Amino acid sequence: MGLERAVGLAFVVALVVIASGLILVGLATYNDVVALGQRIDKAWANIGVALQQRHDELPDLVAAVRGETSFEREVLDEVTRLRAAYAPTAPLPEQAATSEATTAAVHRLLADVEAYPTLKAQANVAGLQAEIARLEDILAARRELYNEMVYRYDTRIARLPALLLAGICRWAARPYFATDPETAVRPEVRLG
């Protein structure tokens, strides 16, 4: 009877150790995925800040350039139209497409400014041009960071043991900040 009891006790201890190990792995996995999700949300918020800054600066650049009578009106109209299309509450794919189209239009606008020496020489235009270029660089870096966080998250929830928890915790793949190649607008650069 002592041997049977010892075997039974060893079995119970083994089950407790295995269950504890599984719970610890589950908790660590859960915490890791939640942290990755928070990093994605933070990265998206940082993109939103840069998009809003660009959104706020574009009217000043358009107004400064609009005074040049020979300047290309279609470029200004396109930047203005795309700025108006900015909607921070739109779904991520829509925001990405609008952002990419705005970036392309801004690049066209900046390339056109380069072709007008008198316009380029104006201090306010030069300052606004530098600020928009700085914001575009920030946006590019933040998009890259966001997509890296999405990659890590999507990879994590697709691998074991997170895959086993994904359905229970309602984890789903997050969308990348990317545009549909068919709808992406390629900037036209005209050399003066």
C-alpha beads as a LAMMPS data file, in Angstrom:
LAMMPS data file: protein, C-alpha beads

192 atoms
191 bonds

1 atom types
1 bond types

-500.0 500.0 xlo xhi
-500.0 500.0 ylo yhi
-500.0 500.0 zlo zhi

Masses

1 110.0

Atoms # bond

1 1 1 0.000 0.000 0.000
2 1 1 2.902 2.386 0.633
3 1 1 4.313 1.873 -2.864
4 1 1 0.967 2.523 -4.537
5 1 1 0.501 5.638 -2.487
6 1 1 4.008 6.894 -3.407
7 1 1 3.351 6.263 -7.112
8 1 1 -0.005 8.047 -6.873
9 1 1 1.591 10.987 -5.079
10 1 1 4.391 11.158 -7.677
11 1 1 1.777 11.149 -10.429
12 1 1 -0.133 14.019 -8.801
13 1 1 3.083 15.991 -8.305
14 1 1 4.024 15.403 -11.951
15 1 1 0.597 16.614 -13.092
16 1 1 0.871 19.731 -10.906
17 1 1 4.352 20.493 -12.292
18 1 1 3.202 20.003 -15.882
19 1 1 0.042 22.093 -15.339
20 1 1 2.078 24.832 -13.649
21 1 1 4.534 24.841 -16.540
22 1 1 1.729 25.106 -19.081
23 1 1 0.105 27.946 -17.128
24 1 1 3.425 29.812 -16.939
25 1 1 4.028 29.374 -20.668
26 1 1 0.458 30.521 -21.371
27 1 1 0.836 33.605 -19.165
28 1 1 4.197 34.513 -20.675
29 1 1 2.798 34.103 -24.184
30 1 1 -0.284 36.150 -23.357
31 1 1 1.813 38.961 -21.863
32 1 1 4.166 38.932 -24.856
33 1 1 1.335 39.197 -27.388
34 1 1 -0.419 41.930 -25.388
35 1 1 2.851 43.903 -25.236
36 1 1 3.298 43.545 -29.006
37 1 1 -0.275 44.737 -29.544
38 1 1 0.426 47.784 -27.385
39 1 1 3.578 48.536 -29.396
40 1 1 1.523 48.424 -32.593
41 1 1 -1.038 50.827 -31.116
42 1 1 1.743 53.177 -29.999
43 1 1 3.432 53.030 -33.411
44 1 1 0.091 53.800 -35.099
45 1 1 -0.512 56.733 -32.743
46 1 1 2.925 58.098 -33.671
47 1 1 2.049 57.833 -37.370
48 1 1 -1.186 59.680 -36.636
49 1 1 0.725 62.521 -34.981
50 1 1 3.022 62.905 -37.997
51 1 1 0.086 62.700 -40.423
52 1 1 -1.709 65.421 -38.468
53 1 1 1.414 67.613 -38.469
54 1 1 1.729 67.203 -42.227
55 1 1 -1.996 67.851 -42.588
56 1 1 -1.574 71.102 -40.625
57 1 1 1.470 72.280 -42.624
58 1 1 0.145 71.603 -46.131
59 1 1 -2.260 74.593 -46.297
60 1 1 0.613 76.975 -45.456
61 1 1 2.778 75.521 -48.216
62 1 1 -0.083 75.597 -50.730
63 1 1 -0.925 79.204 -49.771
64 1 1 2.711 80.285 -50.092
65 1 1 3.045 78.639 -53.501
66 1 1 -0.396 79.673 -54.793
67 1 1 0.775 83.277 -55.113
68 1 1 3.089 82.301 -57.966
69 1 1 0.918 82.930 -61.026
70 1 1 2.801 80.614 -63.347
71 1 1 2.824 77.747 -60.856
72 1 1 1.093 74.518 -61.781
73 1 1 -2.476 74.737 -60.490
74 1 1 -3.222 71.027 -60.923
75 1 1 -0.476 70.123 -58.443
76 1 1 -1.865 72.542 -55.858
77 1 1 -5.399 71.296 -56.427
78 1 1 -4.293 67.678 -56.017
79 1 1 -2.496 68.413 -52.731
80 1 1 -5.538 70.332 -51.475
81 1 1 -7.936 67.555 -52.520
82 1 1 -5.852 64.835 -50.888
83 1 1 -5.434 66.881 -47.726
84 1 1 -9.217 67.175 -47.537
85 1 1 -9.513 63.396 -47.981
86 1 1 -7.491 62.785 -44.800
87 1 1 -9.714 61.025 -42.250
88 1 1 -8.026 59.828 -39.048
89 1 1 -11.015 57.605 -38.254
90 1 1 -11.004 55.792 -41.620
91 1 1 -9.947 52.125 -41.755
92 1 1 -6.194 51.581 -41.877
93 1 1 -6.037 50.540 -45.562
94 1 1 -7.919 53.720 -46.548
95 1 1 -5.646 55.872 -44.416
96 1 1 -2.610 54.190 -45.937
97 1 1 -3.833 54.799 -49.486
98 1 1 -4.654 58.451 -48.749
99 1 1 -1.320 58.926 -47.027
100 1 1 0.634 57.420 -49.917
101 1 1 -1.278 59.489 -52.471
102 1 1 -0.657 62.629 -50.392
103 1 1 3.038 61.777 -50.144
104 1 1 3.219 61.387 -53.917
105 1 1 1.419 64.705 -54.451
106 1 1 3.680 66.464 -51.948
107 1 1 6.753 65.063 -53.711
108 1 1 5.383 66.407 -57.002
109 1 1 4.748 69.779 -55.388
110 1 1 8.248 69.933 -53.919
111 1 1 9.772 68.888 -57.238
112 1 1 7.809 71.630 -58.977
113 1 1 8.935 74.206 -56.397
114 1 1 12.526 73.277 -57.267
115 1 1 11.811 74.231 -60.881
116 1 1 10.836 77.807 -59.940
117 1 1 13.966 79.657 -58.716
118 1 1 12.085 82.770 -57.547
119 1 1 9.603 80.650 -55.610
120 1 1 12.326 78.447 -54.173
121 1 1 14.229 81.528 -53.000
122 1 1 11.331 82.789 -50.854
123 1 1 12.215 82.185 -47.213
124 1 1 8.722 81.076 -46.180
125 1 1 8.496 78.565 -49.042
126 1 1 11.977 77.224 -48.290
127 1 1 11.121 76.834 -44.602
128 1 1 7.826 75.115 -45.346
129 1 1 9.513 72.895 -47.923
130 1 1 12.110 71.836 -45.349
131 1 1 9.417 71.170 -42.732
132 1 1 7.318 69.066 -45.117
133 1 1 10.419 67.103 -46.166
134 1 1 11.249 66.525 -42.479
135 1 1 7.711 65.302 -41.804
136 1 1 7.836 62.976 -44.813
137 1 1 11.057 61.440 -43.456
138 1 1 9.447 61.005 -40.035
139 1 1 6.396 59.379 -41.624
140 1 1 8.553 56.944 -43.568
141 1 1 10.448 55.931 -40.425
142 1 1 7.262 55.560 -38.389
143 1 1 5.568 53.480 -41.073
144 1 1 8.568 51.175 -41.125
145 1 1 8.474 50.806 -37.324
146 1 1 4.718 50.171 -37.388
147 1 1 5.098 47.478 -40.051
148 1 1 7.941 45.861 -38.077
149 1 1 5.708 45.680 -34.981
150 1 1 2.852 44.216 -37.058
151 1 1 5.258 41.637 -38.499
152 1 1 6.371 40.595 -35.009
153 1 1 2.798 40.427 -33.723
154 1 1 1.421 38.510 -36.711
155 1 1 4.344 36.086 -36.596
156 1 1 3.969 35.589 -32.839
157 1 1 0.252 34.755 -32.959
158 1 1 0.787 32.370 -35.876
159 1 1 3.335 30.266 -33.953
160 1 1 2.932 27.878 -31.059
161 1 1 2.036 28.333 -28.236
162 1 1 0.319 31.656 -29.082
163 1 1 -1.568 29.938 -31.897
164 1 1 -3.359 27.832 -29.282
165 1 1 -4.435 30.979 -27.413
166 1 1 -5.296 33.081 -30.487
167 1 1 -8.859 31.827 -30.806
168 1 1 -9.590 32.088 -27.092
169 1 1 -8.103 35.586 -26.822
170 1 1 -9.498 36.726 -30.198
171 1 1 -6.103 37.662 -31.550
172 1 1 -6.172 38.326 -35.260
173 1 1 -3.517 39.427 -37.703
174 1 1 -3.103 43.197 -37.919
175 1 1 -2.931 44.979 -41.282
176 1 1 0.305 46.441 -42.541
177 1 1 0.508 50.122 -43.427
178 1 1 0.662 49.529 -47.158
179 1 1 -1.158 50.557 -50.263
180 1 1 -2.622 48.523 -53.037
181 1 1 0.023 48.611 -55.791
182 1 1 -2.706 49.234 -58.363
183 1 1 -3.978 52.352 -56.593
184 1 1 -0.652 53.769 -55.441
185 1 1 0.157 57.011 -57.213
186 1 1 3.691 57.351 -58.455
187 1 1 5.083 60.860 -58.206
188 1 1 5.927 62.590 -61.452
189 1 1 9.191 64.473 -61.151
190 1 1 9.808 67.141 -63.737
191 1 1 13.291 68.536 -63.971
192 1 1 13.191 72.256 -64.614

Bonds

1 1 1 2
2 1 2 3
3 1 3 4
4 1 4 5
5 1 5 6
6 1 6 7
7 1 7 8
8 1 8 9
9 1 9 10
10 1 10 11
11 1 11 12
12 1 12 13
13 1 13 14
14 1 14 15
15 1 15 16
16 1 16 17
17 1 17 18
18 1 18 19
19 1 19 20
20 1 20 21
21 1 21 22
22 1 22 23
23 1 23 24
24 1 24 25
25 1 25 26
26 1 26 27
27 1 27 28
28 1 28 29
29 1 29 30
30 1 30 31
31 1 31 32
32 1 32 33
33 1 33 34
34 1 34 35
35 1 35 36
36 1 36 37
37 1 37 38
38 1 38 39
39 1 39 40
40 1 40 41
41 1 41 42
42 1 42 43
43 1 43 44
44 1 44 45
45 1 45 46
46 1 46 47
47 1 47 48
48 1 48 49
49 1 49 50
50 1 50 51
51 1 51 52
52 1 52 53
53 1 53 54
54 1 54 55
55 1 55 56
56 1 56 57
57 1 57 58
58 1 58 59
59 1 59 60
60 1 60 61
61 1 61 62
62 1 62 63
63 1 63 64
64 1 64 65
65 1 65 66
66 1 66 67
67 1 67 68
68 1 68 69
69 1 69 70
70 1 70 71
71 1 71 72
72 1 72 73
73 1 73 74
74 1 74 75
75 1 75 76
76 1 76 77
77 1 77 78
78 1 78 79
79 1 79 80
80 1 80 81
81 1 81 82
82 1 82 83
83 1 83 84
84 1 84 85
85 1 85 86
86 1 86 87
87 1 87 88
88 1 88 89
89 1 89 90
90 1 90 91
91 1 91 92
92 1 92 93
93 1 93 94
94 1 94 95
95 1 95 96
96 1 96 97
97 1 97 98
98 1 98 99
99 1 99 100
100 1 100 101
101 1 101 102
102 1 102 103
103 1 103 104
104 1 104 105
105 1 105 106
106 1 106 107
107 1 107 108
108 1 108 109
109 1 109 110
110 1 110 111
111 1 111 112
112 1 112 113
113 1 113 114
114 1 114 115
115 1 115 116
116 1 116 117
117 1 117 118
118 1 118 119
119 1 119 120
120 1 120 121
121 1 121 122
122 1 122 123
123 1 123 124
124 1 124 125
125 1 125 126
126 1 126 127
127 1 127 128
128 1 128 129
129 1 129 130
130 1 130 131
131 1 131 132
132 1 132 133
133 1 133 134
134 1 134 135
135 1 135 136
136 1 136 137
137 1 137 138
138 1 138 139
139 1 139 140
140 1 140 141
141 1 141 142
142 1 142 143
143 1 143 144
144 1 144 145
145 1 145 146
146 1 146 147
147 1 147 148
148 1 148 149
149 1 149 150
150 1 150 151
151 1 151 152
152 1 152 153
153 1 153 154
154 1 154 155
155 1 155 156
156 1 156 157
157 1 157 158
158 1 158 159
159 1 159 160
160 1 160 161
161 1 161 162
162 1 162 163
163 1 163 164
164 1 164 165
165 1 165 166
166 1 166 167
167 1 167 168
168 1 168 169
169 1 169 170
170 1 170 171
171 1 171 172
172 1 172 173
173 1 173 174
174 1 174 175
175 1 175 176
176 1 176 177
177 1 177 178
178 1 178 179
179 1 179 180
180 1 180 181
181 1 181 182
182 1 182 183
183 1 183 184
184 1 184 185
185 1 185 186
186 1 186 187
187 1 187 188
188 1 188 189
189 1 189 190
190 1 190 191
191 1 191 192
